[in-house]
């Protein structure tokens, strides 16, 4: 299967919502993600702060001036992966989104109460909301996506990638173990009682 990775655009939002609903995740703030993705610290259109509900369910105001930013000033990145197939013999391929992922590749978790997860000063980035549509599971796509994410992280200058996996997500647990992630903490989050906190040092 030929896969390509690209930055998500606002027209991808319906697919992202469908994916999150398919795997049982909240989809209420998907369109807000695209606003956050457009923020480049220091630009006129970038707000100085915004409200955010953290993993602990505590509503906090993020002061962007106090965060450590990556060189391009982006605080959040969102990608989709697609596969191509010809339709009715036509040369133009149909592009089908198979993965949608919100990726923390700087201080993207936006919650400095847990800098072990994401902190630009420590060169740690968090992978968030990685999922494969059910119809495409079991084909090695999750592994491919994680490898691509690691490559993007290296390009940004990150040294460590982190990820959160609930204990009941057996397939994701197996994936993280297979590609070299280790558990550095086990703690509840506001969306699951028992969550493993993984990290991988990038070479």
N, C-alpha and C positions, 0 to 999 in steps of 0.2 A: 504494500500500500504506500503510495507516494503522499507524503505529508509536507505541508508548508506551515510556517509560523509567521504571524504578522500581528502588529498592534491592532487592538479592537477599535472599532469606530461606533458611533452612536447607533447606526442602523443594525448593529449586532445585538442591541439590547433585547429584542424579543427572543432571540435564541438563548441569550444568557439567562433570561427569566425562565424560559422553558426548561433549560438544563437544571437550574437550581430547584425548580419545583419537582422535576423528575427524580432528583436524588433526595428530596425532602428538606431542602434548605430554604431559608427566608429569602425572598426576592424583592422586598419592598424598596430597597435603596439602590437598585441597579443603576437607574438613571443618574443618581447622585455620583456614582463612581466616575462617570465620564466627565463631570465637572471637576472632580478631584484630579483626574488624570491630566486635565488641561493646565492645572496649576504649575507654574514655574516660578519658584520663589524669587522675589525681587522685580517681577514684571508688573506693569500697572494693573492688569486684570486679576492678579492673584490677591486674595484677601489676606489680611494679617493674622486672622484666626478663624476658626470655625468650630462648631459644636460636633462632638463625637461621642457615641456610646461605646464604652470600652468593653473588653471581654468580661469584666466584672459587673457589667450592667450599670456602671456608674456613669452618669452623664457628665462629661468634662468639656472644657473649652481648650482646644489646641492652639497655643501661641506659636505660630510658624517661625517667629524670630528666634525662639530658643532651641529649635531643633538643629541638629547637624545634618546638612544637606549634601547630597552627592554633587559632583561638579556641574551637572546640567540643571540642577535645581528641582528636578522632578521628585515628588514625594510618593507617587503611586503609579504603577504600570499595569496595564491590562492587555492580555493577549488572547488570541484565538488560534487554534490549529485547524487546518482544513485538509480534506482529501479531495482528489480530483478523479472524475470518471467521465468517460464520453457518454453522451446521451443520444440514442438512436443513430449512432454512427457519425454524428456531427464532430467536426474537428474541435470546436470550442468545448472545453470540459465544463461539467457542472461542478461547482465548488460546494462541498458539503461540510459544514462545521461539525467537527467531532469532539472537540474539547473547547471549553471556555475556562480561563483561569485568571483570577485576580492575583497578581504576583507582587509580593513585597520585596523589592530589590534595592532597598536603601532603608530609610526609616519609614517603611510603608505600613507597618502595623499601626502607626499613628498613636501609639500608646506607650509613652516613655516610662510608664510605671513598670514595664517589663523589658528593660533594655537587653536582657538575655536573648530575646526574640529578634528584635530589630533595632539597630542603633548604628548610624553611619560612622560615628566617631570610633566605634569598635569594629567597623566593617562587617556588620552582621545584617543579613537580610532575611525576611520571612516570606515563605511561599504560602499563599492563602488561596482557598477555594478552588483547588485543582480538581476537576471532575471530567469524566468521559461519559458521553451519552450512552445509555444502556445498550443500544444497538451495536456499539463499537467496542464494548468491553471484551477483555480476554485476548486482545490482539497485539499487546505490547506497546500500546499507544501511550499509556501513563509513563512507562519507562523512558520512551523517546522524549516526551515532554519534559520530564525532570532533567534529562541530560541537556536539553536545549536551554532550560532555565539556568542550569549551572554554567553553561557557556556565556549566557548573557550576564550572569553575576560576575564572572571573572572579568568580562569586558568593562564592567562598571567599577572594578577595583575592590569588590567584596572578597572577604577571606573566608567567611562562614555562611552557610545557608541553614536556616531553621525551618521546621515544619511541625504542625500540630495534627495528631491523629487520634481519634477516639478509640478506645480499646475494642469496641465491637466492629470496627472497620478492618476486618481480617485481611482483605486483599491489599489495602493500603499499607498495613503493617508489614506484610510480606514484601511489598515493593520497596519500602524504605530500607529494610534489612538487606535486600538483594543488592541495592546500589550503594551501600556503604554508609548509611546513616546510623547514628547511635543515640540512645535515649540519654538525655542529661537531666530530665526532670519528669515527674509524674504528678499531675495536679488537676483539679477540676477547673473547668471554664464555664462561662454562663450558658453554653450551648451543649455541654455534656459533663457528666459527673466524673468520668475517669478518662483523662487525656494524657497521652504520651507526648512529650516535647522532644523532638529529634533535632540533631544538628549534624552537619558534615563540613569538615575542613576542606576547602578547595585547594587542590594542588596546582 
